[in-house]
Amino acid sequence: MVEKAKLIEMYKCMLQIRFFEEKVFELYGQNLVPGTIHLYAGEEAVAVGVCANLHRDDYITSTHRGHGHCIAKGADLGKIMAEILGKKTGYCKGKGGSMHIADFSIGMLGATAVVGAGIPIAAGAALSIKLRGTDQVVACFFGEGASNQGTFHESLNIAAIWGLPVVFVCENNLYAMGTRQNIVMTIENIADRAVTYGIPGITVDGNEVLAVYEAASKAVNRARQGGGPTLIECKTYRQKGHSRFDPAAYRPKNEVEEWLKKDPIPRFKTKLIEIGALTQEEDEKLRHKTAAAVEEAVKFAMESPFPQQKEALEDVYVEEESASSK
Amino acid sequence: MKETTVRDALREALREEMKRDKTVFLLGEDIGRYWGGAFGVTKGLAEEFGDERVRDTPISESAIVGVGVGAAITGMHPIAEIMFGDLSALAMDQICNQAAKIRYMFGGQVKVPLVIRTPFGAGVNIASHHSQSLEAWFMHTPGLHVAVPSTPYDAKGLLKAAIRGDNPVFFVEHKLLYPVKGMIPEEDYIVPFGVADVKREGEDVTIFATLYMVHKALSAAEKLKKEGISAEVVDPRTLSPLDKLTIVKSVKKTGRIVIVTEDCKTTGVSAEIAAIVAEEAFDYLDAPIKRVAEPDTPIPFSPPLEQFVIPDEKSIINAVKETVH
């Protein structure tokens, strides 16, 4: 049984992600967010259930839909928001934006916006752990769409043959942009693919945070003890469209309604109240506090300056060795 | 000083750096105990350093480079080998979107000290998928450094600099150079990136050449000397960073340039060098810039066809004569 404080911590983190994403959506509507956004709302249980098993020095890799992963790994809300708004105080000094947030100080190795490209990088971080002989692990997040990329197969195979300490976390939200899973795969469960690499594959309800937590706990412990990789498929659903302007008309109305009923946050709240870990009053307090923290992040981001234009030329290379005329 | 080959010089660099730094390791296809790499560069290293640090991989180029990227951003110094340069196409996302961009798009938070070694070049009758020279692709990618050594001295020194440096390096080897001999010091040294080498001094014309073409250019220069033409041969040694100063300085002295590269002509390395000379030394030119490069075709198999497309000494000599006269 997970202890109460940990449960509340997880619940709080899920609220943070949801409130943060709702705020990003709102700012977007006000034309304050440049470019595009891919919101994590609806999938909170996956990032939180997995990251609740990780230490600060464990690694994660993330995707274009990455805000939730960052928050779950413990990144600073203000610096994430500032990056999304393109500000100098953002995690990447405004060079990355919503799809490329990283915080190496907490093992968040960055979000890649090339679908599937983070998977070999996660395997490489796991190889690094193995060669350095530490007890760290890597959690690698990607969607079901990414499991059709060659990098998925190449990396799971390599992680399997080398027994690497990595947990592959497939967030199966049924749609790769607008393409439904059944159009591009004959199988229903991505976890079945684990068989071909000789590693454990498990499918869990990705909207049930404790189910994710328990599956991840086993996989993380296994990896930490030298048992090698695991593929965990979390069945989930994004509450918004793929990205900006996407009304997601390709999703049947009843399907959306069914999934909204399975919203991971009310489900977890009901559970917490049932087991006496949370009261209605505590919940309200928590929500109030979380909303205030998100407002604080927005304030920080809004008040931050944009980078100087000449900064576009910095950070291409580590300068030490370029003693040239370039 | 001692005499050695490019192949042995590269292996010495790998061995010395692996001894010096435990975070240096190798990964690639067939680089381990049986083959020691398709061209024998890593022969003996698995026996010396173990299979953990000389890792045979599946045939998965994208993962070879991607795993290298992941290891590089978490404290290791991986050296990935891609068996043939043409196969780098399989790993383009990891090379050009990940390794090259990670530092920049994450705001300088991290270094990517990854070296990717691969052989380019035609001349051994292995046709279109094992012979092309694609260095322009990588020279065109901000965030990458590109090394193009032509001698054992440069190969060893540049590889050591690449391994000790903090940037991702695309390290080009030319298949025909592996057995080429030259002198190297007994003691430790590096060749810094971004410093061209004037391989032969001359007064009448600058010949810019890379990789195996450096040797053809030197041989051409020797023959031209007998006809009273003094050619200076400039080897950039790295295409990124590029030592523009040395190239421009040479052109300002000679007033003429013939650019010799093995990649195809259209938007090739030679196009960039020509543009730099036109921008920065136009007033010093006494003749139009000349380029000697491969025609815009894939590399054919049949020996006479292949020999036809590879720039040869004769075409270098002819181009020089056209600029001088």
Boltz contact constraints between the chains, C-beta under 6 A:
constraints:
  - contact:
      token1: [A, 92]
      token2: [B, 106]
      max_distance: 6.0
  - contact:
      token1: [A, 92]
      token2: [B, 107]
      max_distance: 6.0
  - contact:
      token1: [A, 93]
      token2: [B, 107]
      max_distance: 6.0
  - contact:
      token1: [A, 95]
      token2: [B, 105]
      max_distance: 6.0
  - contact:
      token1: [A, 95]
      token2: [B, 107]
      max_distance: 6.0
  - contact:
      token1: [A, 96]
      token2: [B, 105]
      max_distance: 6.0
  - contact:
      token1: [A, 96]
      token2: [B, 106]
      max_distance: 6.0
  - contact:
      token1: [A, 100]
      token2: [B, 105]
      max_distance: 6.0
  - contact:
      token1: [A, 102]
      token2: [B, 106]
      max_distance: 6.0
  - contact:
      token1: [A, 102]
      token2: [B, 109]
      max_distance: 6.0
  - contact:
      token1: [A, 104]
      token2: [B, 109]
      max_distance: 6.0
  - contact:
      token1: [A, 104]
      token2: [B, 110]
      max_distance: 6.0
  - contact:
      token1: [A, 110]
      token2: [B, 106]
      max_distance: 6.0
  - contact:
      token1: [A, 114]
      token2: [B, 93]
      max_distance: 6.0
  - contact:
      token1: [A, 114]
      token2: [B, 97]
      max_distance: 6.0
  - contact:
      token1: [A, 117]
      token2: [B, 93]
      max_distance: 6.0
  - contact:
      token1: [A, 117]
      token2: [B, 98]
      max_distance: 6.0
  - contact:
      token1: [A, 120]
      token2: [B, 63]
      max_distance: 6.0
  - contact:
      token1: [A, 120]
      token2: [B, 66]
      max_distance: 6.0
  - contact:
      token1: [A, 120]
      token2: [B, 67]
      max_distance: 6.0
  - contact:
      token1: [A, 121]
      token2: [B, 66]
      max_distance: 6.0
  - contact:
      token1: [A, 121]
      token2: [B, 69]
      max_distance: 6.0
  - contact:
      token1: [A, 121]
      token2: [B, 70]
      max_distance: 6.0
  - contact:
      token1: [A, 123]
      token2: [B, 67]
      max_distance: 6.0
  - contact:
      token1: [A, 124]
      token2: [B, 67]
      max_distance: 6.0
  - contact:
      token1: [A, 124]
      token2: [B, 69]
      max_distance: 6.0
  - contact:
      token1: [A, 124]
      token2: [B, 70]
      max_distance: 6.0
  - contact:
      token1: [A, 124]
      token2: [B, 71]
      max_distance: 6.0
  - contact:
      token1: [A, 125]
      token2: [B, 70]
      max_distance: 6.0
  - contact:
      token1: [A, 125]
      token2: [B, 74]
      max_distance: 6.0
  - contact:
      token1: [A, 127]
      token2: [B, 67]
      max_distance: 6.0
  - contact:
      token1: [A, 127]
      token2: [B, 71]
      max_distance: 6.0
  - contact:
      token1: [A, 128]
      token2: [B, 71]
      max_distance: 6.0
  - contact:
      token1: [A, 128]
      token2: [B, 74]
      max_distance: 6.0
  - contact:
      token1: [A, 128]
      token2: [B, 75]
      max_distance: 6.0
  - contact:
      token1: [A, 128]
      token2: [B, 76]
      max_distance: 6.0
  - contact:
      token1: [A, 150]
      token2: [B, 62]
      max_distance: 6.0
  - contact:
      token1: [A, 151]
      token2: [B, 62]
      max_distance: 6.0
  - contact:
      token1: [A, 154]
      token2: [B, 60]
      max_distance: 6.0
  - contact:
      token1: [A, 154]
      token2: [B, 62]
      max_distance: 6.0
  - contact:
      token1: [A, 154]
      token2: [B, 63]
      max_distance: 6.0
  - contact:
      token1: [A, 155]
      token2: [B, 63]
      max_distance: 6.0
  - contact:
      token1: [A, 157]
      token2: [B, 58]
      max_distance: 6.0
  - contact:
      token1: [A, 158]
      token2: [B, 63]
      max_distance: 6.0
  - contact:
      token1: [A, 315]
      token2: [B, 103]
      max_distance: 6.0
  - contact:
      token1: [A, 315]
      token2: [B, 104]
      max_distance: 6.0
  - contact:
      token1: [A, 315]
      token2: [B, 108]
      max_distance: 6.0
  - contact:
      token1: [A, 316]
      token2: [B, 104]
      max_distance: 6.0
  - contact:
      token1: [A, 316]
      token2: [B, 142]
      max_distance: 6.0
  - contact:
      token1: [A, 316]
      token2: [B, 143]
      max_distance: 6.0
  - contact:
      token1: [A, 317]
      token2: [B, 167]
      max_distance: 6.0
  - contact:
      token1: [A, 318]
      token2: [B, 111]
      max_distance: 6.0
  - contact:
      token1: [A, 318]
      token2: [B, 166]
      max_distance: 6.0
  - contact:
      token1: [A, 318]
      token2: [B, 167]
      max_distance: 6.0
  - contact:
      token1: [A, 321]
      token2: [B, 165]
      max_distance: 6.0
  - contact:
      token1: [A, 321]
      token2: [B, 193]
      max_distance: 6.0
  - contact:
      token1: [A, 322]
      token2: [B, 194]
      max_distance: 6.0
  - contact:
      token1: [A, 322]
      token2: [B, 241]
      max_distance: 6.0
  - contact:
      token1: [A, 323]
      token2: [B, 192]
      max_distance: 6.0
  - contact:
      token1: [A, 324]
      token2: [B, 194]
      max_distance: 6.0
  - contact:
      token1: [A, 324]
      token2: [B, 241]
      max_distance: 6.0
  - contact:
      token1: [A, 324]
      token2: [B, 243]
      max_distance: 6.0
  - contact:
      token1: [A, 325]
      token2: [B, 243]
      max_distance: 6.0
  - contact:
      token1: [A, 325]
      token2: [B, 244]
      max_distance: 6.0
  - contact:
      token1: [A, 325]
      token2: [B, 245]
      max_distance: 6.0
  - contact:
      token1: [A, 326]
      token2: [B, 241]
      max_distance: 6.0
